[in-house]
Amino acid sequence: MGSEEEEGEQEQLTQDDDAEEVEIAVDNTAFMDEFFAEIEDTRLNIDKISEHVDEAKKLYSVILSAPIPEPKTKDDLEQLTAEIKKRANNVRNKLKSMERHIEEDEVRSSADLRIRKSQHSVLSRKFVEVMTRYNEAQVDFRERSKGRIQRQLEITGKKTTDEELEEMLESGNPAIFTSGIIDSQISKQALSEIEGRHKDIVRLESSIKELHDMFVDIAMLVENQGAMIDRIESNMDQSVGFVERAVADTKKAVKYQSEARRVRPPRPGAGAALPPGPSRPRPRPSPSPPPRLPAARMDLAQPTSQPPVQRAVRTELRPRPGGPSRSPLPFFRGPFLLFPCGPHPPSHLRQAVGRGG
């Protein structure tokens, strides 16, 4: 009785546990659907930022290649910079919100928590890569613009060092070096380009300062998650390799299957003739031994009282009616013995046959 009650209690506990697990799975499914929707929206924003960065790099090249850039090009660059900053702030806020929710659920380890951590880490790393590429493009544009300013100053007769040029850019007043420029047509054009490049650099530095906090937050987050992200990337690379190998093996299997179908002979029951195969010599059947006759047991030394002797029927040739008369001749005379033991009788029996019968 005690064991039956314990088994019943264990079954009841198992059923209760199953009911709780099903309930949690339903709740987590709804939550994970919302989480994946947020992940997808964040990924789309990061992809859009990457496209804007490529467009900004093209505009940087256009501005640097023109002596005096067109105002429309600069306006397009400003709008693109504002759009990048807006989307970047949106992505950063979402990543920070995800991080807070993950920290709140850190006390319990579950499969959905590991999924959320992995997705958050991958998006953070991707966002940092895109923004780092944008920062590198800005720094490159600043350095090339500074080089153009330095060359224009040399054209006007002003030779400056990198330190002096940096001082002018930090002060925000280009008049420090342009005050003594000779009033000529070439000098005026150079002065106009110097002032334009200086304004571009000032706006660029303002944009870099606005994005500085964002770089710091995301860079620290990625640095803390560096080891885990490296493992995730390694697993993803291995998964890609396994998938590519599986695809190649599948293609080979399909190819082999199609070739096998082309050369497969039809079944004999289908009525189609089998294809001729390689001729092989048929093996000759081994000769079977002659059947053994049962030996007759017969005591020849002592003749039995009833020997197996049969008299042959005496027949005579009678003359045909109207034919010549002929003396009757025996067709066969003498006994004819049937021996079950063989066609050749022993010698004493042959003597008996010769003596008459």
PEMO-V155531 format. One record per residue. N is the residue number from 1. NEAR is the number of other ideal C-beta (glycine too) atoms within 8 Angstrom. D_CENTER is the distance of its C-alpha to the mean C-alpha in Angstrom with 2 decimals. Layout:
# PEMO-V155531
N/NEAR/D_CENTER  N/NEAR/D_CENTER
This chain:
# PEMO-V155531
1/4/55.79  2/5/54.45  3/6/51.15  4/7/50.67  5/8/51.30  6/8/48.79  7/8/46.10  8/8/46.94  9/8/46.70  10/8/43.29  11/8/41.98  12/8/43.48  13/8/41.87  14/8/38.46  15/8/38.89  16/8/40.02  17/8/37.05  18/8/34.66  19/8/36.54  20/8/36.33  21/8/32.56  22/8/32.05  23/8/34.40  24/8/32.62  25/8/29.21  26/8/30.70  27/8/32.27  28/10/29.20  29/8/27.14  30/8/29.70  31/9/29.85  32/10/26.10  33/8/26.04  34/8/28.77  35/10/27.08  36/9/23.84  37/8/26.11  38/10/27.90  39/10/24.77  40/8/23.72  41/9/27.29  42/12/27.39  43/10/24.22  44/8/25.76  45/11/28.97  46/13/27.38  47/8/25.72  48/9/29.15  49/16/30.84  50/10/28.62  51/8/29.71  52/12/33.31  53/13/33.13  54/8/32.19  55/9/35.12  56/14/37.42  57/9/36.71  58/8/37.72  59/12/40.89  60/12/41.69  61/8/41.63  62/10/43.88  63/13/46.34  64/10/46.56  65/5/47.10  66/9/50.00  67/4/53.42  68/7/54.07  69/9/50.96  70/7/51.40  71/6/51.85  72/6/49.16  73/12/46.54  74/11/47.61  75/8/47.60  76/9/44.06  77/12/43.05  78/9/44.87  79/8/43.23  80/12/39.77  81/10/40.63  82/8/41.87  83/9/38.73  84/13/36.53  85/11/38.83  86/8/38.79  87/12/35.02  88/13/34.69  89/9/37.26  90/9/35.49  91/14/32.18  92/12/34.11  93/8/35.96  94/11/32.86  95/15/31.24  96/9/34.55  97/8/34.80  98/11/31.36  99/10/32.43  100/8/35.66  101/9/34.05  102/12/31.68  103/7/34.75  104/6/36.62  105/9/33.99  106/7/33.54  107/3/35.88  108/6/33.48  109/4/30.01  110/7/27.49  111/5/23.85  112/9/24.66  113/12/26.62  114/9/23.78  115/9/21.58  116/13/24.53  117/10/25.06  118/10/21.56  119/11/21.69  120/12/25.22  121/12/24.47  122/10/21.68  123/14/24.01  124/14/26.96  125/11/25.35  126/10/24.27  127/15/27.79  128/11/29.47  129/8/27.60  130/12/28.69  131/14/32.22  132/9/32.50  133/10/31.70  134/12/34.38  135/11/36.82  136/8/36.31  137/12/37.05  138/11/40.19  139/9/41.37  140/9/40.89  141/13/42.86  142/11/45.57  143/8/45.95  144/9/46.19  145/13/48.65  146/12/50.70  147/8/50.81  148/11/52.08  149/14/54.78  150/10/55.85  151/8/56.20  152/13/58.22  153/14/60.48  154/9/61.06  155/9/62.02  156/13/64.66  157/7/65.98  158/10/64.40  159/5/62.50  160/9/60.48  161/5/58.36  162/5/55.00  163/6/56.76  164/9/59.26  165/13/56.65  166/8/54.69  167/9/57.97  168/13/58.57  169/12/55.12  170/6/55.51  171/7/58.98  172/5/57.91  173/6/61.14  174/9/60.89  175/6/64.69  176/9/64.91  177/12/64.15  178/12/65.05  179/6/68.62  180/5/70.10  181/11/68.32  182/6/70.81  183/5/71.34  184/6/70.14  185/5/67.78  186/8/65.13  187/12/65.55  188/9/65.24  189/9/61.99  190/13/60.65  191/12/61.89  192/9/60.15  193/13/56.84  194/14/57.32  195/10/57.97  196/10/54.99  197/13/52.60  198/12/54.14  199/8/53.51  200/12/49.86  201/13/49.45  202/10/51.27  203/9/49.02  204/12/45.94  205/10/47.19  206/8/47.90  207/11/44.33  208/11/43.04  209/7/45.42  210/7/44.29  211/12/40.66  212/8/41.68  213/6/41.54  214/11/38.08  215/11/36.86  216/8/38.55  217/10/37.14  218/14/33.50  219/9/33.78  220/8/35.27  221/11/32.60  222/12/29.79  223/7/31.77  224/6/32.10  225/11/28.41  226/8/27.41  227/6/26.30  228/10/24.16  229/13/22.56  230/8/21.86  231/8/20.08  232/11/18.05  233/8/17.13  234/8/16.30  235/8/13.99  236/8/12.30  237/8/12.05  238/8/10.62  239/8/7.97  240/8/7.21  241/8/7.46  242/8/5.29  243/8/2.18  244/8/4.59  245/8/5.58  246/8/3.72  247/8/4.67  248/8/7.73  249/8/8.51  250/8/8.50  251/8/10.75  252/8/12.84  253/8/13.34  254/8/14.51  255/8/16.73  256/8/18.22  257/8/18.89  258/8/20.71  259/8/22.69  260/8/23.65  261/7/24.89  262/6/27.04  263/6/28.76  264/6/29.05  265/6/32.85  266/7/34.15  267/5/35.51  268/5/39.24  269/4/40.11  270/6/38.83  271/3/41.88  272/5/40.13  273/3/41.32  274/8/39.14  275/5/38.31  276/3/40.65  277/5/39.33  278/3/40.74  279/4/44.38  280/4/45.16  281/4/48.73  282/4/49.61  283/4/50.92  284/4/54.62  285/4/55.61  286/4/57.66  287/4/61.33  288/4/62.21  289/5/65.37  290/4/68.50  291/4/69.24  292/5/71.64  293/4/74.76  294/4/76.27  295/5/79.24  296/6/82.56  297/4/84.56  298/5/88.12  299/6/90.99  300/8/92.68  301/3/95.38  302/5/96.79  303/4/96.92  304/6/96.24  305/2/98.79  306/4/96.74  307/5/95.11  308/8/92.54  309/7/95.00  310/8/95.36  311/7/98.18  312/8/97.36  313/4/98.95  314/8/101.98  315/7/101.97  316/8/104.67  317/8/104.68  318/5/107.21  319/8/108.82  320/5/107.72  321/4/110.30  322/3/112.47  323/6/111.13  324/4/112.89  325/5/113.77  326/7/111.91  327/4/112.31  328/7/109.68  329/7/107.06  330/8/104.73  331/7/101.12  332/8/100.07  333/4/102.17  334/8/101.30  335/9/98.79  336/8/95.07  337/10/93.08  338/6/89.54  339/9/87.84  340/5/84.53  341/6/83.82  342/5/83.67  343/3/85.58  344/3/87.87  345/8/90.38  346/6/91.93  347/5/95.19  348/7/97.58  349/11/96.28  350/9/96.81  351/8/100.39  352/8/100.94  353/11/99.75  354/6/102.08  355/6/105.11  356/4/105.11  357/8/103.78
